[in-house]
Structure formats: C-alpha cells, structure tokens
Amino acid sequence: PILVSSQLGCRKPHPRFYRLAAEALGVPAARVLSVGDDPDNDVRGPRALGMKSVHLDRRRKGWAHTPRIEGLEALEAILFGPA
C-alpha cells in the first residue's frame, strides 16, 4: 500500500502515521521495517512505536544508534542475512 500523509490526516513523525501504516499492512508495528534518509521521520518516529528502522545514508553522514545502509541494495542482507 502507498500511504500519503495528507490522506491520513497526519504527517511523519506523528505516531498515528506509523500506527496507520502497520494497520494498512495488517501486521503489528514490531514486524514493520522503516527505511529512509531522515533520522526523525524515518528512524526515531517508527522506533517510538516499536518498529525497526534503517537509516538510508547515501551522503555518508552517519547517524549513531541505528543500522545504516548507503543504498537500497544493502537491504537484502539486513532482511535475510549475509549471502
């Protein structure tokens, strides 16, 4: 599903956005993985609800306390372990 904040009536990092995302997926928040480049919206916000998160750090700025990837191709190892 594609969730648009304007249609949900709330924006990231509001907890309601992530709750609705989990509901739309039909899974508990703990089974959702958020991936994004904004530490507040894509890492801290989802974690506050118990979701897992990965910082997409294409600019290699680094951000402590979270798994970090430099490109989406690295998600496979996070999701399924090393090949």
mmCIF file as gemmi writes it, N, C-alpha and C atoms, coordinates in Angstrom:
data_model
loop_
_atom_site.group_PDB
_atom_site.id
_atom_site.type_symbol
_atom_site.label_atom_id
_atom_site.label_alt_id
_atom_site.label_comp_id
_atom_site.label_asym_id
_atom_site.label_entity_id
_atom_site.label_seq_id
_atom_site.pdbx_PDB_ins_code
_atom_site.Cartn_x
_atom_site.Cartn_y
_atom_site.Cartn_z
_atom_site.occupancy
_atom_site.B_iso_or_equiv
_atom_site.pdbx_formal_charge
_atom_site.auth_seq_id
_atom_site.auth_asym_id
_atom_site.pdbx_PDB_model_num
ATOM 1 N N . PRO Axp A 1 ? 0.827 -1.193 0 1 0 ? 1 A 1
ATOM 2 C CA . PRO Axp A 1 ? 0 0 0 1 0 ? 1 A 1
ATOM 3 C C . PRO Axp A 1 ? 0.876 1.263 0 1 0 ? 1 A 1
ATOM 4 N N . ILE Axp A 2 ? 0.354 2.31 -0.581 1 0 ? 2 A 1
ATOM 5 C CA . ILE Axp A 2 ? 1.01 3.608 -0.552 1 0 ? 2 A 1
ATOM 6 C C . ILE Axp A 2 ? 0.214 4.484 0.401 1 0 ? 2 A 1
ATOM 7 N N . LEU Axp A 3 ? 0.907 5.018 1.394 1 0 ? 3 A 1
ATOM 8 C CA . LEU Axp A 3 ? 0.252 5.872 2.38 1 0 ? 3 A 1
ATOM 9 C C . LEU Axp A 3 ? 0.692 7.31 2.148 1 0 ? 3 A 1
ATOM 10 N N . VAL Axp A 4 ? -0.275 8.184 2.007 1 0 ? 4 A 1
ATOM 11 C CA . VAL Axp A 4 ? 0 9.597 1.779 1 0 ? 4 A 1
ATOM 12 C C . VAL Axp A 4 ? -0.458 10.357 3.013 1 0 ? 4 A 1
ATOM 13 N N . SER Axp A 5 ? 0.452 11.12 3.593 1 0 ? 5 A 1
ATOM 14 C CA . SER Axp A 5 ? 0.145 11.775 4.857 1 0 ? 5 A 1
ATOM 15 C C . SER Axp A 5 ? -1.078 12.685 4.759 1 0 ? 5 A 1
ATOM 16 N N . SER Axp A 6 ? -1.255 13.372 3.649 1 0 ? 6 A 1
ATOM 17 C CA . SER Axp A 6 ? -2.407 14.267 3.526 1 0 ? 6 A 1
ATOM 18 C C . SER Axp A 6 ? -3.731 13.498 3.544 1 0 ? 6 A 1
ATOM 19 N N . GLN Axp A 7 ? -3.72 12.269 3.08 1 0 ? 7 A 1
ATOM 20 C CA . GLN Axp A 7 ? -4.938 11.454 3.11 1 0 ? 7 A 1
ATOM 21 C C . GLN Axp A 7 ? -5.167 10.846 4.489 1 0 ? 7 A 1
ATOM 22 N N . LEU Axp A 8 ? -4.099 10.67 5.249 1 0 ? 8 A 1
ATOM 23 C CA . LEU Axp A 8 ? -4.218 10.095 6.583 1 0 ? 8 A 1
ATOM 24 C C . LEU Axp A 8 ? -4.565 11.134 7.636 1 0 ? 8 A 1
ATOM 25 N N . GLY Axp A 9 ? -4.354 12.397 7.322 1 0 ? 9 A 1
ATOM 26 C CA . GLY Axp A 9 ? -4.643 13.455 8.285 1 0 ? 9 A 1
ATOM 27 C C . GLY Axp A 9 ? -3.539 13.656 9.312 1 0 ? 9 A 1
ATOM 28 N N . CYS Axp A 10 ? -2.36 13.132 9.045 1 0 ? 10 A 1
ATOM 29 C CA . CYS Axp A 10 ? -1.218 13.324 9.932 1 0 ? 10 A 1
ATOM 30 C C . CYS Axp A 10 ? 0.054 13.111 9.126 1 0 ? 10 A 1
ATOM 31 N N . ARG Axp A 11 ? 1.139 13.656 9.643 1 0 ? 11 A 1
ATOM 32 C CA . ARG Axp A 11 ? 2.412 13.557 8.929 1 0 ? 11 A 1
ATOM 33 C C . ARG Axp A 11 ? 3.451 12.893 9.809 1 0 ? 11 A 1
ATOM 34 N N . LYS Axp A 12 ? 4.471 12.343 9.174 1 0 ? 12 A 1
ATOM 35 C CA . LYS Axp A 12 ? 5.606 11.839 9.915 1 0 ? 12 A 1
ATOM 36 C C . LYS Axp A 12 ? 6.266 13.029 10.607 1 0 ? 12 A 1
ATOM 37 N N . PRO Axp A 13 ? 6.736 12.912 11.799 1 0 ? 13 A 1
ATOM 38 C CA . PRO Axp A 13 ? 6.873 11.736 12.65 1 0 ? 13 A 1
ATOM 39 C C . PRO Axp A 13 ? 5.74 11.513 13.652 1 0 ? 13 A 1
ATOM 40 N N . HIS Axp A 14 ? 4.534 11.96 13.36 1 0 ? 14 A 1
ATOM 41 C CA . HIS Axp A 14 ? 3.414 11.732 14.28 1 0 ? 14 A 1
ATOM 42 C C . HIS Axp A 14 ? 3.177 10.23 14.439 1 0 ? 14 A 1
ATOM 43 N N . PRO Axp A 15 ? 3.041 9.743 15.682 1 0 ? 15 A 1
ATOM 44 C CA . PRO Axp A 15 ? 2.859 8.304 15.901 1 0 ? 15 A 1
ATOM 45 C C . PRO Axp A 15 ? 1.675 7.704 15.138 1 0 ? 15 A 1
ATOM 46 N N . ARG Axp A 16 ? 0.625 8.493 14.936 1 0 ? 16 A 1
ATOM 47 C CA . ARG Axp A 16 ? -0.556 7.977 14.221 1 0 ? 16 A 1
ATOM 48 C C . ARG Axp A 16 ? -0.197 7.518 12.804 1 0 ? 16 A 1
ATOM 49 N N . PHE Axp A 17 ? 0.721 8.226 12.145 1 0 ? 17 A 1
ATOM 50 C CA . PHE Axp A 17 ? 1.129 7.845 10.795 1 0 ? 17 A 1
ATOM 51 C C . PHE Axp A 17 ? 1.657 6.413 10.781 1 0 ? 17 A 1
ATOM 52 N N . TYR Axp A 18 ? 2.527 6.085 11.717 1 0 ? 18 A 1
ATOM 53 C CA . TYR Axp A 18 ? 3.14 4.751 11.755 1 0 ? 18 A 1
ATOM 54 C C . TYR Axp A 18 ? 2.132 3.69 12.194 1 0 ? 18 A 1
ATOM 55 N N . ARG Axp A 19 ? 1.241 4.06 13.112 1 0 ? 19 A 1
ATOM 56 C CA . ARG Axp A 19 ? 0.195 3.122 13.529 1 0 ? 19 A 1
ATOM 57 C C . ARG Axp A 19 ? -0.683 2.756 12.341 1 0 ? 19 A 1
ATOM 58 N N . LEU Axp A 20 ? -1.076 3.763 11.565 1 0 ? 20 A 1
ATOM 59 C CA . LEU Axp A 20 ? -1.908 3.508 10.379 1 0 ? 20 A 1
ATOM 60 C C . LEU Axp A 20 ? -1.155 2.702 9.324 1 0 ? 20 A 1
ATOM 61 N N . ALA Axp A 21 ? 0.138 2.934 9.21 1 0 ? 21 A 1
ATOM 62 C CA . ALA Axp A 21 ? 0.944 2.155 8.259 1 0 ? 21 A 1
ATOM 63 C C . ALA Axp A 21 ? 0.931 0.678 8.637 1 0 ? 21 A 1
ATOM 64 N N . ALA Axp A 22 ? 1.135 0.381 9.902 1 0 ? 22 A 1
ATOM 65 C CA . ALA Axp A 22 ? 1.115 -1.011 10.346 1 0 ? 22 A 1
ATOM 66 C C . ALA Axp A 22 ? -0.265 -1.629 10.124 1 0 ? 22 A 1
ATOM 67 N N . GLU Axp A 23 ? -1.308 -0.877 10.417 1 0 ? 23 A 1
ATOM 68 C CA . GLU Axp A 23 ? -2.667 -1.372 10.199 1 0 ? 23 A 1
ATOM 69 C C . GLU Axp A 23 ? -2.916 -1.646 8.716 1 0 ? 23 A 1
ATOM 70 N N . ALA Axp A 24 ? -2.46 -0.745 7.857 1 0 ? 24 A 1
ATOM 71 C CA . ALA Axp A 24 ? -2.646 -0.927 6.412 1 0 ? 24 A 1
ATOM 72 C C . ALA Axp A 24 ? -1.927 -2.174 5.915 1 0 ? 24 A 1
ATOM 73 N N . LEU Axp A 25 ? -0.799 -2.484 6.531 1 0 ? 25 A 1
ATOM 74 C CA . LEU Axp A 25 ? -0.05 -3.686 6.162 1 0 ? 25 A 1
ATOM 75 C C . LEU Axp A 25 ? -0.631 -4.941 6.802 1 0 ? 25 A 1
ATOM 76 N N . GLY Axp A 26 ? -1.45 -4.752 7.829 1 0 ? 26 A 1
ATOM 77 C CA . GLY Axp A 26 ? -2.054 -5.881 8.52 1 0 ? 26 A 1
ATOM 78 C C . GLY Axp A 26 ? -1.082 -6.636 9.409 1 0 ? 26 A 1
ATOM 79 N N . VAL Axp A 27 ? -0.099 -5.922 9.932 1 0 ? 27 A 1
ATOM 80 C CA . VAL Axp A 27 ? 0.902 -6.548 10.792 1 0 ? 27 A 1
ATOM 81 C C . VAL Axp A 27 ? 1.133 -5.687 12.032 1 0 ? 27 A 1
ATOM 82 N N . PRO Axp A 28 ? 1.634 -6.296 13.101 1 0 ? 28 A 1
ATOM 83 C CA . PRO Axp A 28 ? 1.983 -5.496 14.275 1 0 ? 28 A 1
ATOM 84 C C . PRO Axp A 28 ? 3.166 -4.575 13.958 1 0 ? 28 A 1
ATOM 85 N N . ALA Axp A 29 ? 3.244 -3.464 14.657 1 0 ? 29 A 1
ATOM 86 C CA . ALA Axp A 29 ? 4.321 -2.498 14.433 1 0 ? 29 A 1
ATOM 87 C C . ALA Axp A 29 ? 5.698 -3.153 14.519 1 0 ? 29 A 1
ATOM 88 N N . ALA Axp A 30 ? 5.869 -4.108 15.39 1 0 ? 30 A 1
ATOM 89 C CA . ALA Axp A 30 ? 7.171 -4.772 15.565 1 0 ? 30 A 1
ATOM 90 C C . ALA Axp A 30 ? 7.614 -5.535 14.321 1 0 ? 30 A 1
ATOM 91 N N . ARG Axp A 31 ? 6.709 -5.783 13.382 1 0 ? 31 A 1
ATOM 92 C CA . ARG Axp A 31 ? 7.048 -6.512 12.152 1 0 ? 31 A 1
ATOM 93 C C . ARG Axp A 31 ? 7.311 -5.585 10.967 1 0 ? 31 A 1
ATOM 94 N N . VAL Axp A 32 ? 7.284 -4.265 11.207 1 0 ? 32 A 1
ATOM 95 C CA . VAL Axp A 32 ? 7.482 -3.285 10.144 1 0 ? 32 A 1
ATOM 96 C C . VAL Axp A 32 ? 8.926 -2.783 10.17 1 0 ? 32 A 1
ATOM 97 N N . LEU Axp A 33 ? 9.518 -2.639 9.005 1 0 ? 33 A 1
ATOM 98 C CA . LEU Axp A 33 ? 10.844 -2.052 8.865 1 0 ? 33 A 1
ATOM 99 C C . LEU Axp A 33 ? 10.706 -0.746 8.103 1 0 ? 33 A 1
ATOM 100 N N . SER Axp A 34 ? 11.088 0.341 8.756 1 0 ? 34 A 1
ATOM 101 C CA . SER Axp A 34 ? 11.085 1.657 8.121 1 0 ? 34 A 1
ATOM 102 C C . SER Axp A 34 ? 12.476 1.932 7.573 1 0 ? 34 A 1
ATOM 103 N N . VAL Axp A 35 ? 12.551 2.374 6.325 1 0 ? 35 A 1
ATOM 104 C CA . VAL Axp A 35 ? 13.826 2.703 5.692 1 0 ? 35 A 1
ATOM 105 C C . VAL Axp A 35 ? 13.701 4.11 5.135 1 0 ? 35 A 1
ATOM 106 N N . GLY Axp A 36 ? 14.621 4.979 5.514 1 0 ? 36 A 1
ATOM 107 C CA . GLY Axp A 36 ? 14.567 6.324 4.982 1 0 ? 36 A 1
ATOM 108 C C . GLY Axp A 36 ? 15.768 7.151 5.363 1 0 ? 36 A 1
ATOM 109 N N . ASP Axp A 37 ? 15.851 8.326 4.754 1 0 ? 37 A 1
ATOM 110 C CA . ASP Axp A 37 ? 17.035 9.158 4.931 1 0 ? 37 A 1
ATOM 111 C C . ASP Axp A 37 ? 16.884 10.244 5.992 1 0 ? 37 A 1
ATOM 112 N N . ASP Axp A 38 ? 15.738 10.345 6.61 1 0 ? 38 A 1
ATOM 113 C CA . ASP Axp A 38 ? 15.524 11.371 7.624 1 0 ? 38 A 1
ATOM 114 C C . ASP Axp A 38 ? 15.507 10.745 9.013 1 0 ? 38 A 1
ATOM 115 N N . PRO Axp A 39 ? 16.479 11.082 9.868 1 0 ? 39 A 1
ATOM 116 C CA . PRO Axp A 39 ? 16.554 10.455 11.192 1 0 ? 39 A 1
ATOM 117 C C . PRO Axp A 39 ? 15.293 10.624 12.026 1 0 ? 39 A 1
ATOM 118 N N . ASP Axp A 40 ? 14.655 11.785 11.988 1 0 ? 40 A 1
ATOM 119 C CA . ASP Axp A 40 ? 13.446 11.98 12.784 1 0 ? 40 A 1
ATOM 120 C C . ASP Axp A 40 ? 12.248 11.234 12.211 1 0 ? 40 A 1
ATOM 121 N N . ASN Axp A 41 ? 12.01 11.422 10.921 1 0 ? 41 A 1
ATOM 122 C CA . ASN Axp A 41 ? 10.823 10.833 10.296 1 0 ? 41 A 1
ATOM 123 C C . ASN Axp A 41 ? 10.937 9.341 10.058 1 0 ? 41 A 1
ATOM 124 N N . ASP Axp A 42 ? 12.111 8.876 9.684 1 0 ? 42 A 1
ATOM 125 C CA . ASP Axp A 42 ? 12.263 7.5 9.225 1 0 ? 42 A 1
ATOM 126 C C . ASP Axp A 42 ? 12.955 6.576 10.22 1 0 ? 42 A 1
ATOM 127 N N . VAL Axp A 43 ? 13.529 7.15 11.274 1 0 ? 43 A 1
ATOM 128 C CA . VAL Axp A 43 ? 14.223 6.326 12.261 1 0 ? 43 A 1
ATOM 129 C C . VAL Axp A 43 ? 13.602 6.507 13.645 1 0 ? 43 A 1
ATOM 130 N N . ARG Axp A 44 ? 13.662 7.696 14.201 1 0 ? 44 A 1
ATOM 131 C CA . ARG Axp A 44 ? 13.15 7.921 15.561 1 0 ? 44 A 1
ATOM 132 C C . ARG Axp A 44 ? 11.63 7.727 15.654 1 0 ? 44 A 1
ATOM 133 N N . GLY Axp A 45 ? 10.894 8.27 14.697 1 0 ? 45 A 1
ATOM 134 C CA . GLY Axp A 45 ? 9.435 8.156 14.719 1 0 ? 45 A 1
ATOM 135 C C . GLY Axp A 45 ? 8.956 6.715 14.755 1 0 ? 45 A 1
ATOM 136 N N . PRO Axp A 46 ? 9.398 5.881 13.81 1 0 ? 46 A 1
ATOM 137 C CA . PRO Axp A 46 ? 8.963 4.488 13.824 1 0 ? 46 A 1
ATOM 138 C C . PRO Axp A 46 ? 9.436 3.731 15.065 1 0 ? 46 A 1
ATOM 139 N N . ARG Axp A 47 ? 10.644 4.004 15.513 1 0 ? 47 A 1
ATOM 140 C CA . ARG Axp A 47 ? 11.156 3.304 16.702 1 0 ? 47 A 1
ATOM 141 C C . ARG Axp A 47 ? 10.319 3.595 17.935 1 0 ? 47 A 1
ATOM 142 N N . ALA Axp A 48 ? 9.781 4.806 18.038 1 0 ? 48 A 1
ATOM 143 C CA . ALA Axp A 48 ? 8.95 5.164 19.181 1 0 ? 48 A 1
ATOM 144 C C . ALA Axp A 48 ? 7.711 4.279 19.252 1 0 ? 48 A 1
ATOM 145 N N . LEU Axp A 49 ? 7.316 3.707 18.133 1 0 ? 49 A 1
ATOM 146 C CA . LEU Axp A 49 ? 6.148 2.822 18.081 1 0 ? 49 A 1
ATOM 147 C C . LEU Axp A 49 ? 6.533 1.347 18.097 1 0 ? 49 A 1
ATOM 148 N N . GLY Axp A 50 ? 7.825 1.064 18.204 1 0 ? 50 A 1
ATOM 149 C CA . GLY Axp A 50 ? 8.272 -0.319 18.262 1 0 ? 50 A 1
ATOM 150 C C . GLY Axp A 50 ? 8.637 -0.927 16.928 1 0 ? 50 A 1
ATOM 151 N N . MET Axp A 51 ? 8.706 -0.105 15.886 1 0 ? 51 A 1
ATOM 152 C CA . MET Axp A 51 ? 9.115 -0.602 14.57 1 0 ? 51 A 1
ATOM 153 C C . MET Axp A 51 ? 10.638 -0.65 14.494 1 0 ? 51 A 1
ATOM 154 N N . LYS Axp A 52 ? 11.123 -1.469 13.602 1 0 ? 52 A 1
ATOM 155 C CA . LYS Axp A 52 ? 12.552 -1.48 13.301 1 0 ? 52 A 1
ATOM 156 C C . LYS Axp A 52 ? 12.814 -0.387 12.267 1 0 ? 52 A 1
ATOM 157 N N . SER Axp A 53 ? 14.05 0.109 12.233 1 0 ? 53 A 1
ATOM 158 C CA . SER Axp A 53 ? 14.346 1.158 11.265 1 0 ? 53 A 1
ATOM 159 C C . SER Axp A 53 ? 15.782 1.053 10.778 1 0 ? 53 A 1
ATOM 160 N N . VAL Axp A 54 ? 15.991 1.528 9.563 1 0 ? 54 A 1
ATOM 161 C CA . VAL Axp A 54 ? 17.307 1.55 8.941 1 0 ? 54 A 1
ATOM 162 C C . VAL Axp A 54 ? 17.5 2.941 8.335 1 0 ? 54 A 1
ATOM 163 N N . HIS Axp A 55 ? 18.625 3.529 8.618 1 0 ? 55 A 1
ATOM 164 C CA . HIS Axp A 55 ? 18.942 4.853 8.08 1 0 ? 55 A 1
ATOM 165 C C . HIS Axp A 55 ? 19.563 4.687 6.695 1 0 ? 55 A 1
ATOM 166 N N . LEU Axp A 56 ? 18.913 5.235 5.68 1 0 ? 56 A 1
ATOM 167 C CA . LEU Axp A 56 ? 19.433 5.233 4.314 1 0 ? 56 A 1
ATOM 168 C C . LEU Axp A 56 ? 20.348 6.45 4.196 1 0 ? 56 A 1
ATOM 169 N N . ASP Axp A 57 ? 21.65 6.212 4.302 1 0 ? 57 A 1
ATOM 170 C CA . ASP Axp A 57 ? 22.653 7.275 4.431 1 0 ? 57 A 1
ATOM 171 C C . ASP Axp A 57 ? 23.472 7.383 3.157 1 0 ? 57 A 1
ATOM 172 N N . ARG Axp A 58 ? 22.836 7.816 2.08 1 0 ? 58 A 1
ATOM 173 C CA . ARG Axp A 58 ? 23.525 7.919 0.785 1 0 ? 58 A 1
ATOM 174 C C . ARG Axp A 58 ? 24.632 8.966 0.806 1 0 ? 58 A 1
ATOM 175 N N . ARG Axp A 59 ? 24.508 9.944 1.684 1 0 ? 59 A 1
ATOM 176 C CA . ARG Axp A 59 ? 25.516 11.015 1.76 1 0 ? 59 A 1
ATOM 177 C C . ARG Axp A 59 ? 26.638 10.684 2.738 1 0 ? 59 A 1
ATOM 178 N N . ARG Axp A 60 ? 26.538 9.532 3.361 1 0 ? 60 A 1
ATOM 179 C CA . ARG Axp A 60 ? 27.558 9.037 4.294 1 0 ? 60 A 1
ATOM 180 C C . ARG Axp A 60 ? 27.841 10.008 5.433 1 0 ? 60 A 1
ATOM 181 N N . LYS Axp A 61 ? 26.768 10.554 5.989 1 0 ? 61 A 1
ATOM 182 C CA . LYS Axp A 61 ? 26.914 11.458 7.126 1 0 ? 61 A 1
ATOM 183 C C . LYS Axp A 61 ? 27.003 10.679 8.433 1 0 ? 61 A 1
ATOM 184 N N . GLY Axp A 62 ? 26.449 9.496 8.422 1 0 ? 62 A 1
ATOM 185 C CA . GLY Axp A 62 ? 26.463 8.675 9.625 1 0 ? 62 A 1
ATOM 186 C C . GLY Axp A 62 ? 25.474 9.182 10.66 1 0 ? 62 A 1
ATOM 187 N N . TRP Axp A 63 ? 24.893 8.268 11.381 1 0 ? 63 A 1
ATOM 188 C CA . TRP Axp A 63 ? 23.978 8.601 12.463 1 0 ? 63 A 1
ATOM 189 C C . TRP Axp A 63 ? 24.021 7.44 13.433 1 0 ? 63 A 1
ATOM 190 N N . ALA Axp A 64 ? 24.364 7.719 14.647 1 0 ? 64 A 1
ATOM 191 C CA . ALA Axp A 64 ? 24.592 6.662 15.637 1 0 ? 64 A 1
ATOM 192 C C . ALA Axp A 64 ? 23.283 5.981 16.045 1 0 ? 64 A 1
ATOM 193 N N . HIS Axp A 65 ? 23.421 4.81 16.583 1 0 ? 65 A 1
ATOM 194 C CA . HIS Axp A 65 ? 22.336 4.062 17.225 1 0 ? 65 A 1
ATOM 195 C C . HIS Axp A 65 ? 21.3 3.478 16.277 1 0 ? 65 A 1
ATOM 196 N N . THR Axp A 66 ? 21.66 3.252 15.049 1 0 ? 66 A 1
ATOM 197 C CA . THR Axp A 66 ? 20.73 2.594 14.141 1 0 ? 66 A 1
ATOM 198 C C . THR Axp A 66 ? 21.512 1.9 13.037 1 0 ? 66 A 1
ATOM 199 N N . PRO Axp A 67 ? 20.979 0.81 12.512 1 0 ? 67 A 1
ATOM 200 C CA . PRO Axp A 67 ? 21.62 0.226 11.332 1 0 ? 67 A 1
ATOM 201 C C . PRO Axp A 67 ? 21.639 1.256 10.205 1 0 ? 67 A 1
ATOM 202 N N . ARG Axp A 68 ? 22.69 1.257 9.417 1 0 ? 68 A 1
ATOM 203 C CA . ARG Axp A 68 ? 22.866 2.244 8.364 1 0 ? 68 A 1
ATOM 204 C C . ARG Axp A 68 ? 23.237 1.535 7.073 1 0 ? 68 A 1
ATOM 205 N N . ILE Axp A 69 ? 22.636 1.992 5.984 1 0 ? 69 A 1
ATOM 206 C CA . ILE Axp A 69 ? 22.999 1.49 4.665 1 0 ? 69 A 1
ATOM 207 C C . ILE Axp A 69 ? 23.244 2.684 3.76 1 0 ? 69 A 1
ATOM 208 N N . GLU Axp A 70 ? 24.023 2.473 2.7 1 0 ? 70 A 1
ATOM 209 C CA . GLU Axp A 70 ? 24.315 3.559 1.771 1 0 ? 70 A 1
ATOM 210 C C . GLU Axp A 70 ? 23.488 3.454 0.489 1 0 ? 70 A 1
ATOM 211 N N . GLY Axp A 71 ? 22.785 2.35 0.312 1 0 ? 71 A 1
ATOM 212 C CA . GLY Axp A 71 ? 21.931 2.158 -0.856 1 0 ? 71 A 1
ATOM 213 C C . GLY Axp A 71 ? 20.916 1.067 -0.576 1 0 ? 71 A 1
ATOM 214 N N . LEU Axp A 72 ? 19.826 1.085 -1.298 1 0 ? 72 A 1
ATOM 215 C CA . LEU Axp A 72 ? 18.751 0.119 -1.056 1 0 ? 72 A 1
ATOM 216 C C . LEU Axp A 72 ? 19.156 -1.319 -1.35 1 0 ? 72 A 1
ATOM 217 N N . GLU Axp A 73 ? 20.167 -1.505 -2.2 1 0 ? 73 A 1
ATOM 218 C CA . GLU Axp A 73 ? 20.611 -2.871 -2.498 1 0 ? 73 A 1
ATOM 219 C C . GLU Axp A 73 ? 21.13 -3.579 -1.245 1 0 ? 73 A 1
ATOM 220 N N . ALA Axp A 74 ? 21.501 -2.831 -0.223 1 0 ? 74 A 1
ATOM 221 C CA . ALA Axp A 74 ? 22.006 -3.425 1.019 1 0 ? 74 A 1
ATOM 222 C C . ALA Axp A 74 ? 20.891 -3.967 1.909 1 0 ? 74 A 1
ATOM 223 N N . LEU Axp A 75 ? 19.653 -3.704 1.583 1 0 ? 75 A 1
ATOM 224 C CA . LEU Axp A 75 ? 18.537 -4.195 2.398 1 0 ? 75 A 1
ATOM 225 C C . LEU Axp A 75 ? 18.452 -5.714 2.437 1 0 ? 75 A 1
ATOM 226 N N . GLU Axp A 76 ? 18.833 -6.35 1.372 1 0 ? 76 A 1
ATOM 227 C CA . GLU Axp A 76 ? 18.738 -7.818 1.328 1 0 ? 76 A 1
ATOM 228 C C . GLU Axp A 76 ? 19.504 -8.457 2.478 1 0 ? 76 A 1
ATOM 229 N N . ALA Axp A 77 ? 20.689 -7.973 2.757 1 0 ? 77 A 1
ATOM 230 C CA . ALA Axp A 77 ? 21.488 -8.536 3.856 1 0 ? 77 A 1
ATOM 231 C C . ALA Axp A 77 ? 20.832 -8.265 5.205 1 0 ? 77 A 1
ATOM 232 N N . ILE Axp A 78 ? 20.201 -7.111 5.359 1 0 ? 78 A 1
ATOM 233 C CA . ILE Axp A 78 ? 19.522 -6.784 6.621 1 0 ? 78 A 1
ATOM 234 C C . ILE Axp A 78 ? 18.303 -7.677 6.797 1 0 ? 78 A 1
ATOM 235 N N . LEU Axp A 79 ? 17.55 -7.856 5.728 1 0 ? 79 A 1
ATOM 236 C CA . LEU Axp A 79 ? 16.318 -8.639 5.809 1 0 ? 79 A 1
ATOM 237 C C . LEU Axp A 79 ? 16.555 -10.133 5.906 1 0 ? 79 A 1
ATOM 238 N N . PHE Axp A 80 ? 17.545 -10.634 5.17 1 0 ? 80 A 1
ATOM 239 C CA . PHE Axp A 80 ? 17.723 -12.079 5.057 1 0 ? 80 A 1
ATOM 240 C C . PHE Axp A 80 ? 19.059 -12.586 5.554 1 0 ? 80 A 1
ATOM 241 N N . GLY Axp A 81 ? 19.938 -11.684 5.989 1 0 ? 81 A 1
ATOM 242 C CA . GLY Axp A 81 ? 21.258 -12.086 6.454 1 0 ? 81 A 1
ATOM 243 C C . GLY Axp A 81 ? 22.244 -12.149 5.291 1 0 ? 81 A 1
ATOM 244 N N . PRO Axp A 82 ? 23.522 -12.278 5.619 1 0 ? 82 A 1
ATOM 245 C CA . PRO Axp A 82 ? 24.543 -12.332 4.563 1 0 ? 82 A 1
ATOM 246 C C . PRO Axp A 82 ? 24.336 -13.52 3.633 1 0 ? 82 A 1
ATOM 247 N N . ALA Axp A 83 ? 24.708 -13.338 2.382 1 0 ? 83 A 1
ATOM 248 C CA . ALA Axp A 83 ? 24.532 -14.389 1.374 1 0 ? 83 A 1
ATOM 249 C C . ALA Axp A 83 ? 25.479 -15.549 1.615 1 0 ? 83 A 1
